[in-house]
Each structure stands twice: as structure tokens, then as C-alpha cells.
Amino acid sequence: MSTKPEPDITIKINGQKIPINEFVKTVTSNVIDGLIDSLKLDEAPRTIEIELKR
């Protein structure tokens, strides 16, 4: 049984890095992975960058 590597996730709000725990990292990674998987890309992404402006 192989395990996924720990996700490397950074969340910044108004330019300030917000500390997040392992649970938030795992949930965020799984949600983003699910969204990306639904795009049916030709190759697996190595890096994913998301920027949300409001």
C-alpha cells in the first residue's frame, strides 16, 4: 500500500501567510485534486497554483 506524500500547501490572505494544520492541508489537497481530476488533462499536474481575488 503506497501513501501519498504530504501536501505542500500555502494559504495567504491579503498577502499574509496563514498557518494551517495537517487536517486542513489534507482536506484542501483532496478537494483540489478532485477538481483537477475532473478536468481530464492529458498529463498529471506537478504544480497547481490557485489565486482567488474578491
Backbone as CSV, one residue per row, in Angstrom:
resi,resn,N_x,N_y,N_z,CA_x,CA_y,CA_z,C_x,C_y,C_z
1,MET,0.850,-1.180,0.000,0.000,0.000,0.000,0.893,1.240,0.000
2,SER,0.747,2.094,-0.999,1.553,3.311,-1.060,0.773,4.467,-0.444
3,THR,1.503,5.392,0.138,0.871,6.562,0.726,1.229,7.785,-0.097
4,LYS,0.294,8.720,-0.148,0.542,9.964,-0.864,1.493,10.823,-0.046
5,PRO,2.369,11.554,-0.721,3.241,12.464,0.033,2.417,13.561,0.697
6,GLU,2.942,14.084,1.777,2.257,15.160,2.480,2.134,16.365,1.554
7,PRO,0.928,16.954,1.454,0.760,18.096,0.558,1.520,19.319,1.055
8,ASP,2.083,20.052,0.121,2.777,21.305,0.432,1.844,22.430,0.022
9,ILE,1.106,22.967,0.969,0.078,23.965,0.690,0.370,25.225,1.489
10,THR,0.245,26.368,0.825,0.375,27.668,1.481,-0.904,28.447,1.216
11,ILE,-1.463,29.010,2.260,-2.636,29.877,2.118,-2.225,31.267,2.582
12,LYS,-2.456,32.250,1.718,-2.171,33.641,2.063,-3.460,34.428,1.943
13,ILE,-3.705,35.266,2.911,-4.859,36.165,2.881,-4.312,37.577,2.987
14,ASN,-4.648,38.387,1.973,-4.123,39.752,1.884,-2.603,39.765,1.981
15,GLY,-1.966,38.763,1.356,-0.520,38.695,1.309,0.133,38.105,2.544
16,GLN,-0.650,37.804,3.585,-0.092,37.268,4.830,-0.311,35.756,4.887
17,LYS,0.780,35.015,5.091,0.701,33.564,5.171,-0.065,33.159,6.430
18,ILE,-1.035,32.260,6.241,-1.875,31.796,7.333,-1.427,30.396,7.739
19,PRO,-1.131,30.169,9.027,-0.747,28.827,9.446,-1.940,27.874,9.351
20,ILE,-1.705,26.676,8.810,-2.772,25.675,8.704,-2.249,24.341,9.231
21,ASN,-3.152,23.573,9.833,-2.749,22.289,10.397,-2.822,21.179,9.342
22,GLU,-2.397,19.994,9.717,-2.341,18.865,8.772,-3.717,18.496,8.242
23,PHE,-4.750,18.576,9.082,-6.103,18.256,8.625,-6.528,19.196,7.500
24,VAL,-6.318,20.485,7.675,-6.695,21.468,6.651,-5.884,21.237,5.380
25,LYS,-4.585,20.932,5.519,-3.755,20.641,4.351,-4.296,19.439,3.579
26,THR,-4.639,18.386,4.302,-5.122,17.166,3.659,-6.465,17.390,2.976
27,VAL,-7.401,18.033,3.661,-8.723,18.288,3.078,-8.605,19.194,1.863
28,THR,-7.829,20.265,1.978,-7.655,21.185,0.857,-7.037,20.465,-0.336
29,SER,-6.014,19.674,-0.085,-5.358,18.918,-1.158,-6.332,17.962,-1.839
30,ASN,-7.127,17.250,-1.063,-8.076,16.293,-1.637,-9.154,16.977,-2.467
31,VAL,-9.643,18.113,-2.000,-10.668,18.856,-2.758,-10.085,19.356,-4.077
32,ILE,-8.896,19.942,-4.028,-8.277,20.454,-5.251,-7.954,19.306,-6.205
33,ASP,-7.427,18.190,-5.684,-7.152,17.025,-6.529,-8.417,16.548,-7.244
34,GLY,-9.546,16.514,-6.530,-10.808,16.107,-7.139,-11.237,17.040,-8.252
35,LEU,-11.082,18.339,-8.037,-11.431,19.316,-9.074,-10.536,19.161,-10.302
36,ILE,-9.236,18.996,-10.086,-8.292,18.858,-11.192,-8.530,17.554,-11.942
37,ASP,-8.795,16.459,-11.218,-9.067,15.172,-11.868,-10.259,15.254,-12.814
38,SER,-11.250,16.079,-12.465,-12.445,16.188,-13.308,-12.160,16.921,-14.625
39,LEU,-11.018,17.585,-14.746,-10.672,18.318,-15.967,-10.173,17.408,-17.086
40,LYS,-9.836,16.161,-16.768,-9.375,15.179,-17.769,-8.197,15.723,-18.584
41,LEU,-7.152,16.144,-17.885,-5.957,16.676,-18.540,-5.150,15.554,-19.185
42,ASP,-4.348,15.888,-20.185,-3.516,14.896,-20.874,-2.377,14.381,-20.010
43,GLU,-1.868,15.206,-19.110,-0.807,14.761,-18.222,-1.099,15.243,-16.799
44,ALA,-0.578,14.518,-15.832,-0.813,14.867,-14.431,-0.054,16.134,-14.070
45,PRO,-0.692,17.053,-13.371,-0.004,18.280,-12.979,1.019,18.004,-11.875
46,ARG,2.140,18.700,-11.949,3.153,18.610,-10.898,2.973,19.732,-9.894
47,THR,2.499,20.858,-10.386,2.267,22.033,-9.543,0.910,22.617,-9.903
48,ILE,0.152,23.026,-8.906,-1.145,23.660,-9.123,-1.115,24.988,-8.377
49,GLU,-1.431,26.068,-9.068,-1.496,27.385,-8.441,-2.908,27.926,-8.579
50,ILE,-3.469,28.358,-7.476,-4.821,28.924,-7.481,-4.742,30.288,-6.810
51,GLU,-5.299,31.291,-7.475,-5.354,32.631,-6.900,-6.804,33.090,-6.971
52,LEU,-7.355,33.483,-5.850,-8.739,33.909,-5.781,-8.763,35.362,-5.311
53,LYS,-9.315,36.239,-6.136,-9.415,37.646,-5.755,-10.880,37.985,-5.579
54,ARG,-11.155,38.723,-4.552,-12.539,39.125,-4.269,-12.633,40.618,-4.185
